[in-house]
Amino acid sequence: QVQLVESGGGLVQPGGSLRLSCVPSRSIRSIYFMGWYRQAPGKQRELVAAITSGGNTNYADSVKGRFTISRDNAKNTVYLQMNSLKPEDTAIYYCNAAHLSDSWWGRGTQVTVSS
């Protein structure tokens, strides 16, 4: 079992930035896939960005050029840097880790983009 602890959410004005952090309870070097998902009210959970242990990244079209996912092995943390935030980015953001046939979720952190 892997616990994931997210932090960094909050209220920000349109055009602003936030950085989310996700810290797993075991070394990220041993986890193949880590990603950020989000779920807005009344909508399905969707993949926002993902990164593999080899450093390959993938982004939803709606966030390309604005969001950046990265992993810092020394700090055992995965980040999601979110710039140029829009009201439609408002959602609960969840960290996900997956390795072989196992998958784990964090409890989520709220991101609200509003003036």
Secondary structure per residue as TSV (DSSP state, phi and psi in degrees):
chain	resnum	aa	ss	phi	psi
A	1	Q	-	360.0	136.5
A	2	V	-	-120.7	126.5
A	3	Q	-	-94.1	141.7
A	4	L	E	-121.4	129.4
A	5	V	E	-116.8	117.3
A	6	E	E	-98.3	152.8
A	7	S	E	-155.9	165.7
A	8	G	-	108.2	-6.0
A	9	G	-	-71.5	172.9
A	10	G	E	161.4	-166.8
A	11	L	E	-102.0	129.7
A	12	V	E	-141.5	150.4
A	13	Q	-	-78.2	154.9
A	14	P	T	-53.8	137.6
A	15	G	T	90.1	-10.2
A	16	G	-	-81.9	-175.6
A	17	S	-	-132.2	151.9
A	18	L	E	-143.8	154.1
A	19	R	E	-125.3	120.2
A	20	L	E	-92.7	146.6
A	21	S	E	-125.3	146.7
A	22	C	E	-135.9	122.7
A	23	V	E	-117.1	116.0
A	24	P	E	-83.9	161.2
A	25	S	S	-82.7	-1.9
A	26	R	S	-134.5	168.8
A	27	S	-	-59.8	131.6
A	28	I	G	-67.6	-16.7
A	29	R	G	-63.5	-25.1
A	30	S	G	-94.4	5.6
A	31	I	-	-115.1	123.5
A	32	Y	S	-71.8	-46.2
A	33	F	E	-122.6	132.0
A	34	M	E	-135.0	136.1
A	35	G	E	-144.8	165.5
A	36	W	E	-116.5	130.2
A	37	Y	E	-118.1	164.0
A	38	R	E	-142.7	154.6
A	39	Q	E	-139.8	117.3
A	40	A	-	-92.6	158.0
A	41	P	T	-55.7	129.5
A	42	G	T	77.8	5.5
A	43	K	S	-122.1	161.6
A	44	Q	-	-77.5	154.7
A	45	R	-	-67.7	136.8
A	46	E	E	-131.5	150.4
A	47	L	E	-74.9	130.2
A	48	V	E	-99.2	-50.6
A	49	A	E	-158.6	150.9
A	50	A	E	-144.6	154.7
A	51	I	E	-144.7	138.7
A	52	T	E	-97.0	171.0
A	53	S	T	-63.4	-22.1
A	54	G	T	-86.2	-3.1
A	55	G	-	95.2	2.5
A	56	N	-	-72.4	138.2
A	57	T	E	-121.7	158.2
A	58	N	E	-146.9	139.7
A	59	Y	E	-132.1	149.2
A	60	A	-	-67.8	146.3
A	61	D	G	-57.1	-33.8
A	62	S	G	-69.5	-15.2
A	63	V	G	-117.7	-3.5
A	64	K	T	-58.0	134.0
A	65	G	T	85.7	-10.5
A	66	R	T	-116.2	-35.5
A	67	F	E	-108.5	147.7
A	68	T	E	-135.8	127.4
A	69	I	E	-101.4	141.4
A	70	S	E	-150.4	161.4
A	71	R	E	-132.0	134.2
A	72	D	E	-112.6	102.0
A	73	N	T	-63.2	-35.6
A	74	A	T	-65.0	-35.2
A	75	K	T	-97.3	-0.2
A	76	N	T	51.5	47.4
A	77	T	E	-138.1	143.4
A	78	V	E	-111.4	134.6
A	79	Y	E	-115.0	153.6
A	80	L	E	-129.4	104.6
A	81	Q	E	-86.2	122.4
A	82	M	E	-118.0	115.7
A	83	N	-	-115.6	164.0
A	84	S	S	50.1	47.9
A	85	L	-	-65.6	145.5
A	86	K	-	-120.2	157.6
A	87	P	G	-55.3	-32.8
A	88	E	G	-72.7	-5.2
A	89	D	G	-83.6	-6.1
A	90	T	-	-62.1	125.8
A	91	A	E	-179.2	172.8
A	92	I	E	-90.1	128.2
A	93	Y	E	-102.9	129.1
A	94	Y	E	-116.5	137.5
A	95	C	E	-89.4	139.0
A	96	N	E	-129.8	139.3
A	97	A	E	-126.4	140.1
A	98	A	E	-142.1	138.7
A	99	H	E	-150.9	124.6
A	100	L	T	54.1	-121.5
A	101	S	T	-97.7	6.3
A	102	D	E	-102.1	148.3
A	103	S	E	-145.0	140.3
A	104	W	E	-134.5	150.5
A	105	W	E	-125.9	146.0
A	106	G	-	-83.9	177.0
A	107	R	-	-83.2	-13.8
A	108	G	-	97.6	154.4
A	109	T	E	-137.0	134.9
A	110	Q	E	-80.3	132.4
A	111	V	E	-120.2	122.9
A	112	T	E	-124.2	123.4
A	113	V	E	-111.6	110.2
A	114	S	-	-158.3	147.7
A	115	S	-	-92.9	360.0
